Amino acid sequence: MTTLTTEPLTALDRCDRCGAQAYVRVVLPVGELLFCGHHAREHAPAYADVATFVQDERDRLLEEHGTR
């Protein structure tokens, strides 16, 4: 059985789509996906109805990079 975590995302957490730093963790019934801000927005319609939890730390982009 896989243990899912909701610990804060770090620079080591990478987007499953492109490899950029992940700012969103999407917990699904069968696992989890990590997304950068761009891919989180792009794929939100697909995961919104099936996710059991979404950890969205995109507000950190403003603090770290001055953009969202």
Stockholm file with secondary structure:
# STOCKHOLM 1.0

chainA/1-68         MTTLTTEPLTALDRCDRCGAQAYVRVVLPVGELLFCGHHAREHAPAYADVATFVQDERDRLLEEHGTR
#=GR chainA/1-68 SS CCCCCCCCCCTTCBCTTTCSBCCEEEEETTEEEEECHHHHHHHHHHHTTTCSEEEECTHHHHHHHSCC
#=GC SS_cons        CCCCCCCCCCTTCBCTTTCSBCCEEEEETTEEEEECHHHHHHHHHHHTTTCSEEEECTHHHHHHHSCC
//
